[in-house]
Amino acid sequence: MYGYAENKLPRAASPEAAGVSSDAVEQMLAEIESSGVNEHGFMIVRGGRVAAESFRFPYAADRPHIMYSSSKPVTATAVGFAVDEGLLTLDTKVLDIFPDYRPRKRDEKLETLTVRHLITMQSGKKPSILANKTKDNWLQSYFDAPFEFAPGAGFDYVNENCYVLCAIVSRVAGMSVTEYLTPRLWEPLGIPVPFWETDPRGIEVGGWGIFMSAESLAKFGLCYLNAGMFQGRQVIPEWFAREAVKNHKPLINGGEPDFEPGYGYCIWRSGPGNSYRFEGMFGQICFVFEKHDALVVVIAGEMNTGRIHDYVWNHFPNGFIDADETVKPREGLGEKLAGRHIDALPVRARSPLEKTIEGKTIRFRNSLLLKAFGFPMSVLTLAATYMTRDRAGNINDVRLTFGADTCSMTWTEGDETNTVLCGMDGKHRETPITLAGTKYTAFCSASWKDQNTLEVEITPVESISSRVLEFAFHRRKVRMTPSGIPSVKVMIDGISAGTDTQFKNKYFIAFARKTLEIVKIIIEPVHKGRLKK
């Protein structure tokens, strides 16, 4: 996914050498392991050096990972550069950038909408959380969405505000946001130019969709921690880096930005030690502890991000101590940090069916209901596709071949065909794949659950999820049962919890939740197919 290797941050000889308690690191690790939280890895940085890090293989510090809403501060930073270069101001009216989207009938609220309203989540716009992102004109959909309140009169966290910010930067800069940021942000920080999902017209989605490594997120966080400086160079304009991390909610009541808990320029303020954070769904978080010259980066696949807040804040900032370069690494801690991994499917007895199904194509009947919903089932789980413009899906033409300790699976989704190599010896195998127009690295395993049932596990590590496909064979008939981590239940429950903010009428809320309960049942149905001769 990256074009070149990442420049790494310096590593401290021990946590104590960087001013971090090994006790706190070990206790946080123990809490992660005992809690069952779906965490992929963490990195603790203090004084510009990595004090401790631990990632569950195959996740790694330098491997790209979907960032979800931790994309938003990157979008805000692009706006900061544009303002600093005189391309616009925070008080530029959105319709002055997009006069071609001014409606025939004058809309007084829309006429007052500014860049500042978008970047502080005070736009008042209310696009539907269930909007189909495969549709073409996202900007028109945004302008057509109703206002919940007048711009500047309230706060509502709306992903599409950041999409419009990307559209604005792209228009005033005359290039994509990724191109605009390359010489200004990515190159100075030594970050490989990341992949960023776009709308059908090529505009970065802004509020989500960027793929960065934990190491890249840490460097981005360090730049804000140091008022825009990185390793002695002013990268982000100082005025913007300082202003972005303040709480701008007081502006709603005519006040001035402050350092109380709240929201800045796409950055959350809260937690112990007057800290702030970049936060993305499923636990892509950079906690910045200003007073301690430190940060903690987490990547995960956990729907309940409060669990991640808990295990970080339970141990930090209290775990920051005076640095002592003389302290040697604690015996056994390095092995604990480096020895974590995601389990492959277990080794089980092989099935004589392998000879029968070897190389034959399994043709499945596509679900018309899933197609109607706009979510055809993919090897990528719903958690990975529900906000994308290309949702892939309709797994078909599956072929399985078997080796001494491996199984290969080939399948199609739309116009994409992939083959993965799966370990059957209790170890993952690594294969590059492309799904929904995005390149991933899949770590895969397979195992016979019984003589007639084969399980295949596929983990695209740049994503937050794993997919397990269970193939049950009965003569020429095949039933494929999908499941995933995080599960559809967890995902739908999370969406359902947001319906009370999307709808005000209690009957609409009840209807939406009932509908989502039905979706939970049908979104991952058993797929019926046959072995072709």
C-alpha positions in Angstrom: 0.0 0.0 0.0 3.0 2.3 0.6 5.5 3.3 -2.1 8.5 3.4 0.2 9.6 2.4 3.8 8.7 4.5 6.7 11.3 6.5 8.6 11.1 5.2 12.1 11.0 7.1 15.4 14.0 6.5 17.7 13.5 3.7 20.2 14.5 4.1 23.9 16.7 1.4 25.5 14.0 0.8 28.1 10.7 2.4 29.1 12.4 4.1 32.0 15.0 5.7 29.8 12.2 7.6 28.1 10.3 8.4 31.4 7.8 5.6 31.3 7.2 3.1 34.1 7.7 -0.6 33.1 5.1 -1.4 35.8 2.5 0.7 34.0 3.3 -0.9 30.7 3.1 -4.4 32.1 -0.1 -3.6 34.0 -1.8 -2.1 30.9 -0.8 -5.1 28.8 -2.2 -7.4 31.4 -5.5 -5.5 31.4 -5.7 -5.6 27.7 -5.2 -9.4 27.7 -7.6 -10.1 30.5 -10.4 -7.8 29.2 -10.8 -9.5 25.9 -10.8 -6.2 24.1 -10.2 -6.5 20.3 -7.0 -4.6 20.3 -4.4 -4.8 17.6 -1.5 -3.0 19.1 -0.1 0.1 21.0 2.8 2.4 21.0 3.9 4.7 23.9 6.1 7.7 23.0 7.7 10.2 25.3 10.2 12.9 24.6 10.1 11.9 20.9 11.2 8.3 21.5 9.2 5.1 21.5 9.3 3.8 25.1 7.3 0.7 24.6 5.3 -1.0 21.8 3.4 -4.2 21.3 1.4 -5.4 18.3 -0.4 -8.7 17.8 1.1 -10.4 14.8 0.3 -10.0 11.9 -0.5 -6.3 12.9 2.7 -4.2 13.2 3.8 -0.7 14.0 4.8 0.1 10.4 1.9 -1.6 8.6 -0.9 0.6 7.2 -4.2 0.4 9.1 -7.6 2.0 8.4 -7.9 5.1 10.7 -11.6 5.9 10.4 -12.2 9.2 12.1 -8.6 9.7 13.0 -8.6 10.9 9.3 -10.4 14.0 10.4 -7.4 15.8 12.0 -5.5 15.2 8.7 -8.3 16.9 6.8 -8.3 19.8 9.3 -4.5 20.1 8.9 -5.0 20.4 5.1 -7.4 23.3 5.8 -4.7 24.8 8.1 -2.2 24.8 5.3 -4.7 26.3 2.9 -5.6 29.1 5.4 -1.9 29.8 6.1 -1.2 30.1 2.3 -4.0 32.5 1.8 -6.2 30.2 -0.3 -9.1 30.7 2.1 -10.0 31.7 5.7 -11.9 29.9 8.4 -14.7 32.4 7.8 -14.9 31.8 4.1 -18.5 30.9 3.2 -18.9 27.5 1.7 -21.1 28.8 -1.1 -18.4 31.2 -2.1 -16.3 28.1 -2.9 -19.2 26.2 -4.4 -21.5 28.9 -6.0 -22.6 26.2 -8.5 -24.4 24.4 -5.6 -26.4 27.4 -4.5 -30.1 26.4 -4.6 -32.6 28.3 -6.7 -34.6 29.1 -3.6 -32.4 31.1 -1.2 -31.5 29.2 1.9 -30.5 31.6 4.7 -28.8 28.9 6.8 -26.8 27.7 3.8 -25.7 31.2 3.0 -24.1 31.6 6.4 -22.3 28.2 6.5 -18.5 28.7 6.8 -15.3 26.6 6.9 -15.1 27.2 10.6 -18.6 25.7 11.1 -17.5 22.5 9.3 -14.2 22.1 11.1 -15.7 22.5 14.5 -18.8 20.3 13.8 -21.1 23.3 14.1 -22.6 23.2 10.6 -26.0 22.1 11.6 -26.3 19.8 8.6 -27.8 16.4 9.1 -27.1 13.9 6.3 -28.5 10.4 6.9 -26.2 7.9 8.5 -27.8 5.3 6.2 -27.0 7.2 3.0 -25.7 5.1 0.2 -22.1 6.0 -0.4 -22.0 4.3 -3.8 -24.0 7.1 -5.2 -22.2 9.7 -7.4 -22.7 13.2 -6.2 -21.8 13.4 -2.5 -21.6 17.2 -2.5 -25.1 17.5 -3.9 -26.3 15.1 -1.2 -24.7 17.2 1.5 -26.2 20.5 0.2 -29.6 18.8 -0.1 -29.5 17.5 3.5 -31.6 19.3 6.1 -30.3 21.6 8.8 -30.9 20.5 12.3 -29.9 24.0 13.6 -28.5 27.2 12.2 -24.7 27.1 11.5 -22.9 28.0 14.7 -25.9 27.5 16.9 -25.0 24.0 18.1 -22.7 21.0 17.9 -23.3 17.7 16.0 -20.6 15.3 15.0 -21.2 14.8 11.2 -18.7 12.8 9.1 -19.7 14.6 5.9 -18.5 18.0 7.3 -15.0 16.7 6.7 -15.8 15.4 3.3 -16.9 18.9 2.3 -13.6 20.3 3.8 -11.7 18.0 1.5 -13.8 19.1 -1.5 -13.0 22.8 -0.5 -9.3 22.2 -0.2 -9.2 20.3 -3.5 -11.0 23.1 -5.3 -8.9 26.0 -4.0 -5.6 24.1 -4.3 -6.4 22.7 -7.7 -5.3 19.2 -6.8 -6.3 16.3 -4.6 -5.8 16.7 -0.8 -3.3 13.8 -0.9 -1.2 15.6 -3.5 -1.5 18.8 -1.6 -0.3 17.3 1.7 2.6 15.3 0.2 5.2 18.0 0.3 3.7 19.8 3.3 3.0 16.9 5.7 3.9 13.4 4.5 7.4 14.1 3.3 8.5 16.3 6.2 7.3 13.7 8.7 8.8 10.8 6.8 5.4 9.2 6.3 4.8 7.2 3.1 2.0 8.8 1.1 -1.1 7.0 2.5 -4.0 5.6 0.5 -7.2 7.6 1.2 -10.6 6.5 0.0 -12.4 8.8 -2.3 -15.9 9.6 -3.5 -16.8 8.5 -7.1 -15.4 11.8 -8.3 -12.0 11.3 -6.7 -12.4 13.6 -3.7 -11.0 12.2 -0.5 -13.7 11.3 1.9 -12.2 13.4 4.7 -14.0 12.1 7.7 -12.7 8.6 7.4 -10.9 6.3 4.9 -7.2 7.1 5.4 -4.8 4.2 5.9 -1.8 5.0 8.1 0.5 3.0 10.3 0.6 3.4 14.1 4.1 4.8 13.6 2.7 7.4 11.2 -0.1 8.3 13.5 2.4 8.8 16.3 4.6 11.1 14.2 1.5 13.1 13.3 0.5 13.3 16.9 4.1 14.4 17.9 3.9 17.2 15.4 0.8 18.6 17.2 2.3 17.9 20.6 5.2 20.2 19.6 3.1 23.0 18.2 3.6 21.9 14.6 7.4 21.1 15.0 8.8 17.7 14.1 12.5 16.9 14.8 13.5 20.6 14.7 11.4 21.6 11.6 8.2 23.6 11.6 5.9 21.4 9.6 2.3 22.4 10.5 1.8 26.2 10.9 2.4 27.0 14.6 -0.7 29.1 15.0 -2.9 26.4 13.6 -1.4 23.6 15.6 -2.0 25.6 18.8 -5.5 26.7 17.9 -6.7 23.3 16.6 -6.2 21.5 19.9 -8.3 24.0 21.9 -12.0 23.4 22.7 -14.1 25.5 20.3 -17.5 24.6 21.7 -17.7 27.9 23.7 -18.0 29.7 20.3 -21.6 28.5 20.2 -22.4 30.9 23.1 -20.2 33.7 22.0 -17.2 32.6 24.1 -13.6 32.1 23.3 -11.8 28.8 22.7 -10.5 27.2 25.9 -8.7 24.1 27.2 -11.7 22.5 28.8 -13.1 19.1 27.6 -14.7 19.5 24.2 -13.9 19.6 20.6 -11.3 21.5 18.5 -10.5 21.4 14.8 -11.5 17.7 14.5 -9.7 16.9 17.7 -11.3 15.8 21.0 -10.3 17.2 24.3 -11.0 15.1 27.5 -9.5 12.6 29.8 -6.9 12.9 32.6 -4.1 15.4 32.5 -5.9 17.9 30.3 -5.2 15.6 27.3 -6.6 15.6 23.8 -6.8 12.9 21.2 -7.4 11.9 17.5 -10.0 9.2 17.6 -11.4 6.8 15.0 -14.1 4.2 15.2 -13.1 0.8 16.4 -10.3 2.2 18.4 -7.8 4.0 16.1 -6.7 6.6 18.7 -3.7 8.9 19.4 -3.9 10.1 23.0 -1.8 13.2 23.5 -0.6 14.1 27.0 0.6 17.7 26.6 1.9 18.2 30.2 4.0 15.0 29.9 5.5 15.4 26.4 4.0 12.0 25.6 1.4 10.2 23.6 -0.1 6.7 23.4 -1.2 5.3 20.0 -3.7 2.4 19.8 -5.0 0.5 16.7 -7.9 -1.9 17.2 -11.1 -3.5 16.0 -13.1 -2.7 19.1 -16.6 -1.3 18.7 -16.7 0.0 22.3 -13.9 2.5 22.3 -14.7 3.3 25.9 -12.9 0.1 26.8 -9.7 1.5 25.2 -10.1 4.8 27.0 -10.3 2.8 30.2 -7.1 0.7 29.8 -5.1 3.7 28.6 -6.3 6.2 31.2 -6.1 3.6 34.0 -2.4 3.6 33.6 -1.5 6.9 32.0 -0.5 9.7 32.6 0.2 8.2 36.1 2.7 5.8 34.4 4.9 8.7 33.3 8.0 9.1 35.5 11.3 10.9 35.6 13.5 9.6 32.8 16.5 7.4 33.9 18.8 6.3 31.1 20.6 3.9 33.5 17.7 1.6 33.9 18.0 -1.6 31.9 15.1 -3.3 30.2 13.0 -5.4 32.6 13.6 -9.1 32.2 10.8 -10.8 30.3 8.9 -7.6 29.4 10.4 -7.4 25.9 9.2 -11.0 25.3 5.7 -10.2 26.5 5.5 -7.2 24.3 6.9 -8.9 21.2 5.2 -12.3 21.6 1.5 -11.4 21.0 -0.3 -12.8 17.9 -3.7 -13.5 16.4 -4.3 -17.2 16.5 -4.7 -19.1 13.2 -7.3 -21.8 12.9 -6.2 -24.9 14.7 -4.6 -28.0 13.1 -7.2 -30.7 12.6 -7.4 -33.9 10.6 -7.6 -33.5 6.9 -10.7 -34.6 5.0 -10.8 -37.1 2.1 -13.2 -34.6 0.4 -10.2 -32.6 -0.6 -9.7 -34.9 -3.6 -13.3 -34.5 -4.6 -13.5 -30.7 -4.5 -9.9 -30.0 -5.6 -9.9 -27.3 -8.3 -13.7 -27.4 -8.9 -15.7 -24.2 -9.0 -18.4 -23.6 -6.4 -21.2 -21.3 -7.9 -23.4 -19.5 -5.4 -26.8 -17.9 -5.8 -26.4 -14.2 -5.2 -28.7 -12.7 -2.6 -31.1 -10.3 -4.3 -32.2 -9.0 -0.9 -28.6 -8.1 0.0 -28.2 -6.4 -3.4 -31.4 -4.4 -2.7 -30.0 -3.3 0.6 -26.8 -2.2 -1.1 -24.6 -4.5 1.0 -23.7 -7.6 -1.0 -21.6 -9.9 1.2 -17.8 -9.6 0.8 -14.7 -11.1 2.3 -14.5 -7.7 3.9 -16.9 -7.4 6.7 -19.7 -4.9 7.0 -17.6 -2.9 9.4 -15.1 -2.3 6.6 -17.5 -1.6 3.8 -20.5 0.3 5.0 -19.0 3.7 4.5 -17.2 3.0 1.2 -18.2 3.9 -2.3 -17.2 0.5 -3.6 -18.6 -2.3 -1.4 -17.3 -5.3 -3.4 -19.4 -8.3 -2.5 -21.3 -11.2 -4.1 -18.6 -13.9 -3.3 -18.8 -16.4 -6.1 -16.8 -18.9 -8.3 -14.9 -20.3 -5.3 -12.2 -22.8 -6.1 -10.2 -24.7 -3.5 -6.9 -26.4 -4.0 -4.9 -28.3 -1.3 -1.2 -28.7 -0.6 0.8 -30.6 2.1 0.1 -27.9 4.8 -1.8 -25.2 2.9 -5.1 -24.6 1.1 -5.6 -22.0 -1.7 -8.9 -20.3 -2.2 -9.8 -18.3 -5.3 -13.0 -16.3 -5.6 -14.6 -13.4 -7.4 -16.4 -10.3 -6.2 -17.7 -8.3 -9.0 -14.8 -7.6 -11.4 -12.2 -8.5 -8.8 -10.6 -12.0 -8.6 -8.3 -13.0 -5.7 -6.4 -16.0 -4.5 -5.2 -16.5 -1.0 -2.9 -19.1 0.5 -4.1 -20.4 3.8 -2.0 -22.3 6.4 -3.4 -25.6 7.6 -0.6 -26.2 10.0 -1.7 -23.7 12.6 0.2 -20.8 11.0 -1.0 -17.9 8.8 0.1 -17.4 5.2 0.5 -14.0 3.7 -1.1 -13.0 0.3 -1.7 -9.6 -1.3 -5.3 -9.0 -2.4 -7.5 -6.2 -3.8 -11.0 -5.8 -2.6 -13.4 -2.8 -3.1 -10.6 -1.2 -5.1 -8.3 -1.2 -2.1 -5.1 -3.2 -1.7 -4.7 -5.3 1.4 -2.4 -7.9 2.8 -4.4 -11.0 3.8 -3.1 -13.4 6.5 -5.1 -16.6 6.1 -5.6 -20.0 7.6 -7.9 -23.0 7.0 -9.0 -26.1 8.9 -11.5 -28.9 8.6 -14.0 -28.5 11.4 -15.2 -32.0 10.5 -15.0 -34.3 7.5 -17.6 -32.3 5.6 -17.0 -28.7 6.9 -14.0 -26.5 5.9 -13.3 -23.2 7.7 -11.3 -20.5 6.0 -10.1 -17.4 7.9 -9.1 -14.3 6.0 -7.6 -11.3 7.9 -6.9 -8.3 5.7 -4.5 -6.6 8.3 -5.0 -3.1 6.9 -8.6 -3.4 7.9 -10.1 -3.8 11.4 -11.8 -7.2 10.8 -11.4 -10.8 10.1 -13.7 -13.0 8.0 -14.4 -16.7 8.5 -16.2 -18.6 5.8 -17.5 -22.0 6.7 -18.1 -24.4 3.7 -20.4 -27.4 4.4 -20.3 -30.0 1.6 -23.1 -32.5 0.9 -22.5 -34.3 -2.4 -22.6 -31.4 -4.9 -24.4 -29.0 -2.7 -22.4 -26.4 -0.7 -23.6 -24.1 2.1 -21.3 -21.2 2.9 -21.9 -19.6 6.3 -20.1 -16.3 6.9 -19.1 -14.7 10.3 -16.7 -12.0 11.2 -14.8 -10.1 13.9 -16.2 -7.7 14.8 -19.5 -9.4 14.3 -22.5 -8.0 12.4 -24.3 -7.9 15.7 -21.7 -5.6 17.3 -21.7 -3.4 14.2 -25.5 -3.1 13.9 -25.9 -2.5 17.6 -23.4 0.4 17.3 -25.4 1.9 14.4 -28.6 1.3 16.3 -27.3 3.2 19.3 -26.9 6.3 17.2 -30.5 6.4 15.9 -31.6 8.6 18.8 -29.2 11.3 17.6 -30.3 10.8 14.0 -34.0 11.0 14.6 -36.0 13.1 17.1 -39.4 11.4 16.7 -39.6 8.4 19.1 -41.6 6.4 16.5 -39.0 6.9 13.8 -36.3 5.8 16.4 -38.3 2.7 17.2 -38.8 1.9 13.5 -35.1 2.4 12.6 -34.0 0.1 15.4 -36.5 -2.5 14.4 -35.3 -2.3 10.8 -31.7 -2.7 12.0 -32.6 -5.8 14.0 -33.9 -7.3 10.7 -30.8 -6.2 8.9 -28.7 -8.0 11.6 -30.4 -11.2 10.6 -30.2 -10.9 6.8 -26.9 -9.2 6.2 -24.8 -12.4 6.6 -27.1 -15.2 5.3 -26.2 -18.7 4.6 -25.2 -18.8 0.9 -26.3 -21.9 -1.1 -24.3 -23.2 -4.0 -23.2 -26.2 -6.1 -20.0 -27.7 -7.2 -19.8 -27.5 -11.0 -18.7 -30.6 -12.9 
